Amino acid sequence: MRHVFLFLISLYQKYISPFTPRTCRFIPTCSQYSYQAIKKYGIFKGSALAILRILKCHPFHKGGYDPLK
């Protein structure tokens, strides 16, 4: 199941993300962070970390370097 999630994120990164404006405020991007989190921690914890990260990605947050720990 982990591979399905990683595959879907890869599809997003290759076929959708290049055609949308760059709005992510973080390095690594939210999709890169999500991919790393699911790969390292599995579907449940990785998805939870990814959701929390995406919720922080808005104009009122300063963003910046925020690697997966």
N, C-alpha and C positions, 0 to 999 in steps of 0.2 A: 504494500500500500504506500509505503514511503516513496517508492520509485514513481508512482503515479503522480504524487504531489510535486516531486522534483521535475518530472517531465512537463507538467502543466506550467510550472514557473519558467522552465526553459522556453516553452512555446511563447509565453508572454514576452520574455526578454528578446526573443529573436523576431517575432512577427507582429507584436503590438507596440511594444515600447519605442521602437525606432520611429514610429509615426505619430507619437504624442509629444507634446512639449515637455522639456525637462523641468520637473517641478519638485523632485525629491531634494530635501534640504540636508540630507545626510551623506556621509561617505563611510562605508559602502552604501549603495542605494538600497532602498527598502526591499526590492526584489532580490538583490544579492544577499542581503542580510537574512531574508526569509529562506532562501535556498540553503545557506550555511546553517541556519538554526535547525531546519528540518533534517538536514543531513547529519548533523552532530547529535541532536537530542531526540529525534524521532518525531512522529506526527503530532502527538498531543502537546508536549512541552514546546517543540519547535514552532507549531502553529500559534500557540499562546504568545510566545515571544514575538513572532512576526506581527500578530494583531496589535500587541502593545506598541510596537515600533511604528506601525502604520498610523495608529491613533495619534502618535506624537508628531507626525509629518504634516504640519499645517503652518500657515504664515505667522502665527504667534509664537512659534517655538524657534529658537535660534539655530537649531540643527548643528552641523559640524561633524567631526570625526566621532563615530559611535560604533566601534567594532563589537562583534559577538564575543561574549566572555565565556 
